[in-house]
Amino acid sequence: MSSSPTLLMMQTAPAGAPGGTAQMLLGLAPWLLIFVIFYVLMIRPQQQRVKQHQAEIAAVKKGDEVITGGGIRGRVTKVSDDEAEVEIAQNVRIRVVKSTITAVLNPTTKPAND
């Protein structure tokens, strides 16, 4: 039995395709869901950490113990708008740009060797 080409085309054609906009929305839904999950799990927490770090740096005061981006640990002796003076050893003070401070440690902690 030989089938005619029109009969084969009718068998492979979809029965009823949904409308163009509905199909487009169904195609975008997984991507939107992925973006929302990515935002909630990655982007938003990072933004909160950046805000918290900026607040810590802005609140640096004399007597706080800090760690700079280069890994230098010291006690703040003087603070200006953009810079802080950090004492890294007895009578050894350096000026650092406040934005290079990576961590502000608890000012009540004492060094192990004192």
Phi and psi in degrees as GROMACS dihedral restraints (atoms count N, CA, C in turn):
[ dihedral_restraints ]
;  ai    aj    ak    al  type     phi  dphi    fc
    3     4     5     6     1  -107.2    20    10
    4     5     6     7     1   136.3    20    10
    6     7     8     9     1   -94.9    20    10
    7     8     9    10     1   144.1    20    10
    9    10    11    12     1   -80.0    20    10
   10    11    12    13     1   154.1    20    10
   12    13    14    15     1   -62.2    20    10
   13    14    15    16     1   -32.8    20    10
   15    16    17    18     1   -69.6    20    10
   16    17    18    19     1   -34.1    20    10
   18    19    20    21     1   -67.1    20    10
   19    20    21    22     1   -39.1    20    10
   21    22    23    24     1   -66.3    20    10
   22    23    24    25     1   -39.2    20    10
   24    25    26    27     1   -65.9    20    10
   25    26    27    28     1   -36.2    20    10
   27    28    29    30     1   -69.8    20    10
   28    29    30    31     1   -32.2    20    10
   30    31    32    33     1   -73.8    20    10
   31    32    33    34     1   -31.8    20    10
   33    34    35    36     1   -90.3    20    10
   34    35    36    37     1   -12.6    20    10
   36    37    38    39     1   -70.7    20    10
   37    38    39    40     1   142.5    20    10
   39    40    41    42     1   -66.6    20    10
   40    41    42    43     1   147.9    20    10
   42    43    44    45     1   -66.6    20    10
   43    44    45    46     1   -48.0    20    10
   45    46    47    48     1  -161.0    20    10
   46    47    48    49     1   108.7    20    10
   48    49    50    51     1   -84.6    20    10
   49    50    51    52     1   140.4    20    10
   51    52    53    54     1   -67.4    20    10
   52    53    54    55     1   165.5    20    10
   54    55    56    57     1   -61.7    20    10
   55    56    57    58     1   162.0    20    10
   57    58    59    60     1   -62.0    20    10
   58    59    60    61     1   -43.8    20    10
   60    61    62    63     1   -71.5    20    10
   61    62    63    64     1   -38.1    20    10
   63    64    65    66     1   -65.2    20    10
   64    65    66    67     1   -39.9    20    10
   66    67    68    69     1   -67.7    20    10
   67    68    69    70     1   -38.0    20    10
   69    70    71    72     1   -66.0    20    10
   70    71    72    73     1   -41.8    20    10
   72    73    74    75     1   -64.2    20    10
   73    74    75    76     1   -40.0    20    10
   75    76    77    78     1   -66.2    20    10
   76    77    78    79     1   -31.3    20    10
   78    79    80    81     1   -74.3    20    10
   79    80    81    82     1   -32.0    20    10
   81    82    83    84     1   -84.1    20    10
   82    83    84    85     1   -23.1    20    10
   84    85    86    87     1   -55.4    20    10
   85    86    87    88     1   -47.1    20    10
   87    88    89    90     1   -62.7    20    10
   88    89    90    91     1   -37.2    20    10
   90    91    92    93     1   -67.6    20    10
   91    92    93    94     1   -40.4    20    10
   93    94    95    96     1   -64.0    20    10
   94    95    96    97     1   -41.2    20    10
   96    97    98    99     1   -62.8    20    10
   97    98    99   100     1   -42.4    20    10
   99   100   101   102     1   -62.2    20    10
  100   101   102   103     1   -43.5    20    10
  102   103   104   105     1   -64.1    20    10
  103   104   105   106     1   -42.4    20    10
  105   106   107   108     1   -62.7    20    10
  106   107   108   109     1   -44.5    20    10
  108   109   110   111     1   -63.5    20    10
  109   110   111   112     1   -44.3    20    10
  111   112   113   114     1   -60.5    20    10
  112   113   114   115     1   -42.5    20    10
  114   115   116   117     1   -64.0    20    10
  115   116   117   118     1   -46.2    20    10
  117   118   119   120     1   -67.9    20    10
  118   119   120   121     1   -38.1    20    10
  120   121   122   123     1   -89.2    20    10
  121   122   123   124     1   -24.6    20    10
  123   124   125   126     1  -121.1    20    10
  124   125   126   127     1   -54.3    20    10
  126   127   128   129     1   -72.4    20    10
  127   128   129   130     1   -49.5    20    10
  129   130   131   132     1   -62.6    20    10
  130   131   132   133     1   -46.3    20    10
  132   133   134   135     1   -61.4    20    10
  133   134   135   136     1   -35.9    20    10
  135   136   137   138     1   -65.5    20    10
  136   137   138   139     1   -41.0    20    10
  138   139   140   141     1   -62.5    20    10
  139   140   141   142     1   -39.6    20    10
  141   142   143   144     1   -66.1    20    10
  142   143   144   145     1   -39.5    20    10
  144   145   146   147     1   -64.5    20    10
  145   146   147   148     1   -39.2    20    10
  147   148   149   150     1   -64.7    20    10
  148   149   150   151     1   -43.9    20    10
  150   151   152   153     1   -62.6    20    10
  151   152   153   154     1   -41.4    20    10
  153   154   155   156     1   -64.6    20    10
  154   155   156   157     1   -41.9    20    10
  156   157   158   159     1   -65.3    20    10
  157   158   159   160     1   -41.8    20    10
  159   160   161   162     1   -63.1    20    10
  160   161   162   163     1   -39.0    20    10
  162   163   164   165     1   -65.7    20    10
  163   164   165   166     1   -39.8    20    10
  165   166   167   168     1   -61.6    20    10
  166   167   168   169     1   -45.3    20    10
  168   169   170   171     1   -66.0    20    10
  169   170   171   172     1   -40.5    20    10
  171   172   173   174     1   -66.6    20    10
  172   173   174   175     1   -26.4    20    10
  174   175   176   177     1   -94.6    20    10
  175   176   177   178     1     8.7    20    10
  177   178   179   180     1   -62.2    20    10
  178   179   180   181     1   133.9    20    10
  180   181   182   183     1  -136.2    20    10
  181   182   183   184     1   170.0    20    10
  183   184   185   186     1   -59.4    20    10
  184   185   186   187     1   133.6    20    10
  186   187   188   189     1    99.7    20    10
  187   188   189   190     1   -15.5    20    10
  189   190   191   192     1   -71.8    20    10
  190   191   192   193     1   146.9    20    10
  192   193   194   195     1   -98.0    20    10
  193   194   195   196     1   130.9    20    10
  195   196   197   198     1  -130.1    20    10
  196   197   198   199     1   161.8    20    10
  198   199   200   201     1  -123.6    20    10
  199   200   201   202     1   129.2    20    10
  201   202   203   204     1   -87.6    20    10
  202   203   204   205     1   172.9    20    10
  204   205   206   207     1   -62.2    20    10
  205   206   207   208     1   -26.8    20    10
  207   208   209   210     1   -84.4    20    10
  208   209   210   211     1    -0.2    20    10
  210   211   212   213     1    90.1    20    10
  211   212   213   214     1     9.4    20    10
  213   214   215   216     1   -81.6    20    10
  214   215   216   217     1   130.1    20    10
  216   217   218   219     1  -110.1    20    10
  217   218   219   220     1   133.8    20    10
  219   220   221   222     1  -164.6    20    10
  220   221   222   223     1   179.7    20    10
  222   223   224   225     1  -108.9    20    10
  223   224   225   226     1   134.5    20    10
  225   226   227   228     1   -72.7    20    10
  226   227   228   229     1   129.3    20    10
  228   229   230   231     1  -110.8    20    10
  229   230   231   232     1   -21.2    20    10
  231   232   233   234     1  -156.3    20    10
  232   233   234   235     1   141.3    20    10
  234   235   236   237     1  -129.3    20    10
  235   236   237   238     1   133.1    20    10
  237   238   239   240     1  -121.5    20    10
  238   239   240   241     1  -169.1    20    10
  240   241   242   243     1   -60.7    20    10
  241   242   243   244     1   -52.5    20    10
  243   244   245   246     1  -108.4    20    10
  244   245   246   247     1   -12.9    20    10
  246   247   248   249     1  -126.7    20    10
  247   248   249   250     1   161.1    20    10
  249   250   251   252     1  -136.3    20    10
  250   251   252   253     1   144.2    20    10
  252   253   254   255     1   -97.9    20    10
  253   254   255   256     1   125.5    20    10
  255   256   257   258     1  -119.3    20    10
  256   257   258   259     1   129.2    20    10
  258   259   260   261     1   -91.7    20    10
  259   260   261   262     1   116.2    20    10
  261   262   263   264     1   -99.8    20    10
  262   263   264   265     1   -17.5    20    10
  264   265   266   267     1  -153.3    20    10
  265   266   267   268     1   173.5    20    10
  267   268   269   270     1   -62.5    20    10
  268   269   270   271     1   121.7    20    10
  270   271   272   273     1    61.4    20    10
  271   272   273   274     1    22.8    20    10
  273   274   275   276     1  -119.0    20    10
  274   275   276   277     1   109.6    20    10
  276   277   278   279     1  -121.4    20    10
  277   278   279   280     1   141.8    20    10
  279   280   281   282     1  -128.3    20    10
  280   281   282   283     1   152.4    20    10
  282   283   284   285     1  -100.3    20    10
  283   284   285   286     1   131.1    20    10
  285   286   287   288     1  -126.1    20    10
  286   287   288   289     1   150.1    20    10
  288   289   290   291     1   -74.4    20    10
  289   290   291   292     1   133.4    20    10
  291   292   293   294     1   -59.4    20    10
  292   293   294   295     1   -30.8    20    10
  294   295   296   297     1   -70.2    20    10
  295   296   297   298     1   -14.6    20    10
  297   298   299   300     1   -87.6    20    10
  298   299   300   301     1    -4.0    20    10
  300   301   302   303     1   -74.5    20    10
  301   302   303   304     1   123.0    20    10
  303   304   305   306     1   -94.8    20    10
  304   305   306   307     1   -27.3    20    10
  306   307   308   309     1  -149.9    20    10
  307   308   309   310     1   143.4    20    10
  309   310   311   312     1  -111.8    20    10
  310   311   312   313     1   116.0    20    10
  312   313   314   315     1   -87.0    20    10
  313   314   315   316     1   164.5    20    10
  315   316   317   318     1   -60.1    20    10
  316   317   318   319     1   123.0    20    10
  318   319   320   321     1   -66.4    20    10
  319   320   321   322     1   -13.6    20    10
  321   322   323   324     1   -88.1    20    10
  322   323   324   325     1    -7.6    20    10
  324   325   326   327     1   -72.6    20    10
  325   326   327   328     1   141.7    20    10
  327   328   329   330     1  -111.2    20    10
  328   329   330   331     1   145.6    20    10
  330   331   332   333     1   -61.7    20    10
  331   332   333   334     1   153.1    20    10
  333   334   335   336     1   -68.0    20    10
  334   335   336   337     1   -28.6    20    10
  336   337   338   339     1   -92.7    20    10
  337   338   339   340     1     2.3    20    10
